[in-house]
């Protein structure tokens, strides 16, 4: 690991991740990999021998957390991208243990700069595996639910991921065992519908599949593992545009989730790919649209080629869409934003995740647009920052470790050139990233990645 001497960031405006109003100007003292002190710049002394970073006119936030990533295969795993985008912690929600353990070890040993990696191990299925994601899954017999959870807990996972064929009764058993082992449970739903996940004890529902409970008769697909790729990705879009997001049924679903304390990680950037392909405004796509991105020339060649190819596929498909189909898609997208905003206003916990590197989502950088889309859905910029800092730490049972800037917390911080509370898009304006006490410059990280 690079050396991390004593640091002092002096004179910045502090956005500490708690949701409290910003404080200015402050001094933040860092010793080794921890925050040692936070106080007013005028009265907080800088320890002798500290490296001083001038924060005047800048804004200090906690490092960002992406709550839904897949580290993928080695040629697609580029931890430097996360750090360059200010993402200092990621939660991998589906990968084989040998892979994710090796990726974590590479970062922790200093072999590669990257974020803190937390993981669930493979996505658990009790039914037939969906072929497209079988490499990330493990099938288990419902009778061995507790043994399966124990095996993952003993392997050192940070949570459990239940996937689309897990039924409500099995989910309930899995949650009970996971909670007894101190592990949160995350679920991509299908066989378990809507609020059934909350009743089972699931801690976070992934994507907006939770609203599938509201699908009209005839639209529910009973065997998700047998869907073709179009059905798998397009099921929600077939009916969601006709849903009334203000209906009593929607509010009953909100109430069930909120009463159980179940969080929602909507991964809006995943769904935004469809309206983006027909040219709609779905936030700043400058980091994941190859026709606009400044990042493309600095990506490894294989990653850049895949990004261009995936966008070309989506645009080609969109060119054949009828005006009626485009209208239906736009209504569905508006409803997705309305449902996420309504859940938030109902008192629900919203988390920030991207599902990278799926659908041409760029590791790290697409989280910036996720925050922008959360604001479009109805969160304030401050609340969006909390969704990517304090809330993830709370959901993972690690609020004393990271997620806020306070004495004793991990020294994971971003120094920004503009105020993200005034405009959430300013979270892109990163001057420096501090990850576990080590200072990085985004341009240097990207240059090193390209060179390697």
C-alpha positions in Angstrom: 0.0 0.0 0.0 1.2 3.6 -0.5 2.3 5.3 2.7 -0.3 7.3 4.5 1.3 9.8 6.8 -0.6 12.2 9.0 -2.9 14.4 6.8 -4.8 17.6 7.5 -7.5 18.9 5.1 -7.9 22.5 6.1 -10.5 25.1 5.3 -13.1 23.0 3.4 -16.8 23.0 3.8 -17.8 19.7 5.4 -20.7 17.6 4.2 -20.3 14.8 6.7 -22.8 12.2 5.3 -25.2 12.4 8.2 -27.6 14.7 6.4 -26.9 17.6 8.7 -26.3 21.0 7.2 -22.8 21.7 5.9 -20.1 23.1 8.3 -17.6 25.6 7.1 -14.7 26.1 7.3 -13.4 22.9 9.0 -10.1 21.0 9.5 -10.2 17.2 9.3 -7.2 15.4 10.8 -6.3 11.9 9.4 -3.9 9.5 11.1 -3.0 6.3 9.2 -6.3 5.0 7.8 -8.7 6.8 10.3 -10.2 10.2 10.9 -8.6 11.4 14.1 -10.3 14.8 14.5 -12.9 17.1 13.0 -13.3 20.7 14.1 -13.5 24.4 13.1 -10.5 25.5 11.1 -9.9 28.5 13.3 -9.5 26.4 16.5 -8.4 23.0 15.4 -4.6 22.7 15.5 -2.8 20.8 12.8 -0.5 18.1 14.3 3.2 18.6 13.7 4.5 16.7 10.7 1.2 16.6 8.9 0.8 16.9 5.2 -1.6 19.8 4.7 -4.2 19.8 1.9 -5.7 23.2 1.2 -9.5 22.8 1.2 -10.4 26.4 1.0 -13.2 26.9 -1.5 -13.7 23.2 -1.8 -16.2 20.7 -0.3 -15.4 17.5 1.7 -17.8 14.5 1.6 -17.4 10.9 2.6 -16.2 8.5 -0.1 -19.1 7.1 -2.1 -20.5 3.6 -1.7 -21.9 1.6 -4.7 -24.3 -0.9 -3.1 -24.8 -3.1 -6.2 -21.8 -4.1 -8.3 -20.5 -7.3 -9.8 -16.7 -7.5 -9.9 -17.1 -9.8 -12.9 -14.2 -11.6 -14.6 -10.6 -10.4 -14.2 -10.5 -8.7 -17.6 -13.6 -6.6 -16.6 -12.4 -5.8 -13.1 -10.8 -2.4 -12.9 -10.8 -1.2 -9.3 -8.9 2.0 -10.3 -12.1 3.2 -12.0 -14.0 3.1 -8.8 -11.4 5.2 -6.9 -11.1 7.7 -9.8 -14.8 8.3 -9.5 -14.6 8.7 -5.7 -16.2 5.3 -4.9 -14.2 4.0 -1.9 -16.5 1.1 -1.0 -18.4 -1.4 -3.2 -20.8 -4.3 -2.4 -20.5 -7.1 -4.8 -23.9 -8.8 -5.0 -23.1 -11.9 -6.9 -19.7 -13.5 -7.7 -18.0 -16.8 -7.0 -16.1 -16.8 -3.7 -12.7 -17.6 -5.2 -13.0 -14.6 -7.5 -14.2 -12.0 -5.0 -11.8 -13.2 -2.3 -8.9 -12.8 -4.8 -10.0 -9.3 -5.8 -10.3 -8.2 -2.2 -6.9 -9.5 -1.5 -5.3 -7.7 -4.4 -6.6 -4.4 -3.1 -5.9 -5.0 0.5 -2.3 -6.1 -0.3 -1.7 -2.9 -2.3 -1.1 -4.8 -5.5 -3.8 -2.6 -7.1 -5.4 0.6 -5.9 -9.2 0.1 -5.4 -12.2 0.4 -3.1 -13.0 -1.5 0.0 -14.7 -4.7 -1.4 -17.6 -6.3 0.5 -19.3 -9.3 -1.0 -22.1 -11.8 -0.6 -20.6 -14.6 -2.7 -22.8 -16.3 -5.3 -26.4 -15.4 -5.8 -28.5 -18.2 -4.3 -31.1 -20.0 -6.4 -33.4 -22.8 -5.4 -34.8 -23.3 -8.9 -33.3 -23.7 -12.3 -30.5 -21.2 -13.0 -31.0 -18.4 -15.5 -28.3 -19.3 -18.1 -27.2 -15.7 -18.6 -26.0 -15.3 -15.0 -25.3 -18.9 -14.0 -21.6 -18.0 -13.5 -22.6 -15.8 -10.6 -25.1 -18.2 -9.0 -25.2 -21.3 -6.9 -28.3 -23.6 -6.8 -29.2 -25.1 -3.4 -31.9 -27.3 -2.1 -34.5 -25.6 0.1 -34.0 -28.2 2.8 -30.4 -27.1 3.1 -31.1 -23.4 3.4 -29.6 -23.0 6.9 -26.5 -25.0 5.9 -26.0 -22.9 2.8 -26.2 -19.7 4.8 -23.8 -21.1 7.4 -21.3 -22.1 4.7 -21.3 -18.6 3.3 -21.0 -17.0 6.7 -18.1 -19.2 7.6 -16.4 -18.2 4.3 -16.5 -14.6 5.5 -19.2 -13.0 3.4 -20.6 -9.6 4.3 -24.2 -10.4 3.4 -26.4 -12.9 1.5 -27.9 -12.4 -2.0 -31.1 -14.3 -2.8 -32.0 -14.5 -6.5 -35.1 -14.8 -8.7 -36.2 -18.4 -8.0 -36.1 -18.2 -4.2 -39.6 -18.6 -2.8 -41.0 -16.7 0.1 -40.8 -19.6 2.6 -37.2 -20.3 1.7 -36.4 -16.5 1.9 -37.9 -16.4 5.4 -35.6 -19.3 6.5 -32.6 -17.8 4.8 -33.2 -14.4 6.5 -33.7 -15.9 9.9 -30.4 -17.8 9.6 -28.5 -14.9 8.1 -29.6 -12.5 10.8 -28.6 -15.0 13.4 -25.1 -14.9 11.9 -25.1 -11.1 11.8 -25.6 -10.8 8.0 -28.0 -8.6 6.0 -30.0 -10.1 3.1 -30.3 -8.6 -0.3 -32.9 -9.9 -2.9 -33.5 -9.6 -6.6 -37.2 -10.7 -6.6 -39.4 -12.7 -8.8 -40.7 -15.9 -7.2 -41.0 -13.9 -4.0 -43.3 -11.0 -4.8 -43.3 -7.5 -3.5 -43.9 -7.2 0.2 -43.4 -10.9 0.7 -39.7 -10.1 0.8 -40.3 -7.6 3.6 -42.3 -10.1 5.5 -39.6 -12.7 5.0 -37.0 -10.3 6.6 -35.1 -9.2 3.5 -33.0 -6.1 4.3 -32.8 -4.6 0.8 -34.8 -5.3 -2.4 -32.7 -4.8 -5.6 -33.8 -2.9 -8.7 -37.5 -2.1 -9.0 -38.7 -5.7 -9.2 -40.4 -5.2 -5.9 -43.1 -3.3 -7.7 -43.8 -6.5 -9.8 -46.3 -7.4 -7.2 -48.5 -4.8 -8.9 -48.4 -6.4 -12.3 -51.9 -6.9 -13.9 -53.3 -10.4 -14.3 -51.6 -12.2 -17.2 -48.3 -10.3 -17.0 -46.7 -12.4 -14.2 -44.1 -14.8 -15.4 -43.9 -17.9 -13.2 -40.6 -19.4 -14.3 -38.0 -16.7 -14.4 -35.1 -19.1 -15.2 -36.8 -19.9 -18.5 -37.2 -16.4 -19.8 -35.4 -15.4 -22.9 -33.1 -12.4 -22.6 -35.7 -10.0 -24.0 -38.3 -11.2 -21.5 -35.8 -11.1 -18.6 -34.9 -7.5 -19.3 -38.2 -6.3 -20.6 -40.9 -7.7 -18.4 -41.5 -4.6 -16.3 -41.6 -2.3 -19.3 -44.6 -4.2 -20.7 -47.0 -3.0 -18.1 -45.4 -0.5 -15.8 -46.4 2.5 -17.9 -50.1 1.8 -17.2 -49.6 1.7 -13.4 -50.9 4.6 -11.3 -48.1 5.4 -8.9 -50.5 7.2 -6.6 -52.9 4.3 -6.2 -53.8 2.7 -2.9 -52.1 -0.6 -4.0 -48.8 1.3 -4.4 -49.1 2.9 -1.0 -50.0 -0.4 0.7 -46.8 -1.8 -0.8 -44.8 1.2 0.5 -46.3 0.7 4.0 -45.3 -3.0 4.0 -41.7 -2.2 3.1 -41.4 0.7 5.5 -43.0 -1.2 8.4 -40.4 -4.0 7.9 -37.5 -1.6 7.5 -36.7 -3.0 4.0 -34.6 -0.7 1.9 -34.8 -0.2 -1.8 -31.8 -0.1 -4.1 -33.4 0.9 -7.4 -30.4 1.0 -9.7 -32.0 3.7 -11.8 -29.1 4.0 -14.1 -29.8 0.4 -15.2 -33.3 1.3 -16.4 -32.2 4.6 -17.8 -30.4 2.8 -20.6 -33.7 2.2 -22.5 -34.9 5.8 -22.7 -31.3 6.9 -23.3 -31.1 4.7 -26.3 -33.9 6.6 -28.0 -32.2 9.9 -27.2 -34.2 11.0 -24.1 -32.7 13.1 -21.4 -31.9 10.7 -18.5 -29.2 12.7 -16.8 -25.6 13.4 -17.7 -24.5 10.4 -19.8 -21.1 11.9 -20.4 -19.3 9.0 -18.7 -21.2 6.1 -20.2 -22.3 7.3 -23.7 -19.3 6.6 -26.0 -20.3 9.4 -28.3 -19.9 11.9 -25.5 -17.6 10.5 -22.9 -14.2 12.0 -22.2 -13.3 8.8 -20.3 -13.3 6.5 -23.4 -9.8 7.2 -24.6 -8.5 6.5 -21.1 -10.2 3.1 -20.6 -8.4 -0.2 -21.3 -9.1 -1.1 -25.0 -11.3 -4.1 -24.2 -13.5 -2.1 -21.9 -13.8 0.8 -24.4 -14.7 -1.6 -27.2 -17.4 -3.3 -25.2 -18.9 0.0 -24.1 -19.1 1.2 -27.7 -20.6 -2.1 -28.8 -23.3 -2.3 -26.1 -24.5 1.3 -26.8 -24.5 0.5 -30.6 -26.7 -2.6 -29.9 -29.2 -0.5 -27.9 -29.4 2.3 -30.4 -29.9 -0.2 -33.2 -32.8 -1.9 -31.3 -34.3 1.5 -30.5 -34.4 2.6 -34.1 -36.9 -0.1 -34.9 -39.3 0.9 -32.1 -42.7 2.4 -33.0 -43.8 5.7 -31.6 -46.4 3.8 -29.5 -43.6 1.7 -28.0 -41.5 4.7 -27.3 -44.5 6.4 -25.6 -45.1 3.3 -23.5 -41.4 3.3 -22.5 -41.4 6.9 -21.5 -44.5 6.4 -19.3 -42.9 3.5 -17.6 -39.7 5.4 -17.0 -41.6 8.3 -15.5 -43.4 5.8 -13.3 -40.2 4.3 -12.1 -39.0 7.7 -10.9 -42.4 8.4 -9.3 -42.4 5.0 -7.5 -38.9 5.6 -6.1 -39.7 9.1 -5.0 -43.0 8.0 -3.5 -41.2 5.3 -1.5 -38.7 7.9 -0.2 -41.5 10.3 0.8 -43.3 7.5 2.6 -40.3 7.1 4.9 -38.5 4.4 3.0 -34.7 3.9 3.0 -33.2 4.4 -0.5 -29.7 3.1 -1.3 -27.5 4.0 -4.2 -26.3 1.2 -6.5 -25.6 0.8 -10.2 -25.4 -3.0 -11.1 -22.1 -2.2 -13.0 -20.8 -3.4 -15.4 -24.2 -4.4 -16.7 -25.7 -2.7 -19.8 -22.6 -0.5 -20.5 -22.6 0.9 -17.0 -19.1 2.2 -16.2 -17.7 1.1 -12.8 -17.6 4.1 -10.4 -18.5 6.8 -12.8 -22.1 5.7 -13.4 -22.8 6.1 -9.7 -22.6 9.9 -10.3 -25.6 9.6 -12.7 -27.4 7.3 -10.2 -27.3 10.1 -7.7 -28.5 12.6 -10.3 -31.4 10.3 -11.1 -32.3 9.9 -7.4 -32.6 13.6 -7.2 -34.9 13.6 -10.2 -37.0 11.0 -8.4 -37.4 13.4 -5.5 -34.5 13.1 -3.1 -32.7 16.3 -2.2 -29.0 16.4 -3.2 -28.1 16.0 0.5 -30.4 12.9 0.7 -28.8 11.4 -2.4 -25.4 11.8 -0.8 -26.7 10.1 2.3 -28.0 7.2 0.1 -24.4 6.7 -1.1 -22.6 7.1 2.2 -24.4 6.7 5.6 -27.3 4.6 4.5 -25.1 1.9 3.0 -23.0 1.7 6.1 -26.1 1.4 8.2 -27.6 -1.4 6.1 -24.4 -3.3 6.1 -24.0 -3.0 9.9 -20.8 -1.0 9.5 -21.9 2.5 10.5 -19.0 2.7 12.9 -16.6 1.9 10.1 -17.3 4.1 7.2 -20.1 6.3 5.6 -19.6 9.5 7.6 -16.8 11.8 8.4 -16.2 11.6 12.2 -13.4 10.7 14.6 -12.8 6.9 14.4 -14.3 6.4 11.0 -12.3 5.2 8.0 -10.4 8.0 6.2 -12.5 7.7 3.0 -13.1 11.2 1.7 -13.7 13.2 -1.5 -12.4 16.8 -2.0 -14.7 18.4 -4.5 -14.3 21.7 -6.4 -18.0 22.6 -6.2 -20.9 22.2 -3.9 -22.8 18.9 -4.5 -25.7 20.2 -2.3 -26.3 23.0 -4.7 -26.1 20.7 -7.7 -25.7 16.9 -7.3 -23.8 16.8 -10.6 -20.9 18.5 -8.8 -20.1 15.2 -7.2 -18.2 14.6 -10.5 -15.8 17.5 -9.8 -13.3 15.5 -7.8 -10.0 17.2 -6.9 -8.7 14.3 -4.8 -9.8 11.0 -3.3 -8.7 9.8 0.1 -9.2 6.1 0.5 -8.2 4.6 3.9 -5.9 7.5 4.4 -4.1 7.4 1.1 -4.4 10.3 -1.3 -5.2 9.7 -5.0 -5.6 12.0 -8.0 -8.3 10.8 -10.4 -6.2 11.6 -13.5 -3.2 9.7 -12.2 -5.4 6.6 -11.5 -6.8 6.6 -15.0 -3.4 7.1 -16.6 -2.0 4.2 -14.6 -5.0 2.0 -15.6 -4.6 2.8 -19.3 -0.8 2.2 -19.1 -1.3 -1.2 -17.5 
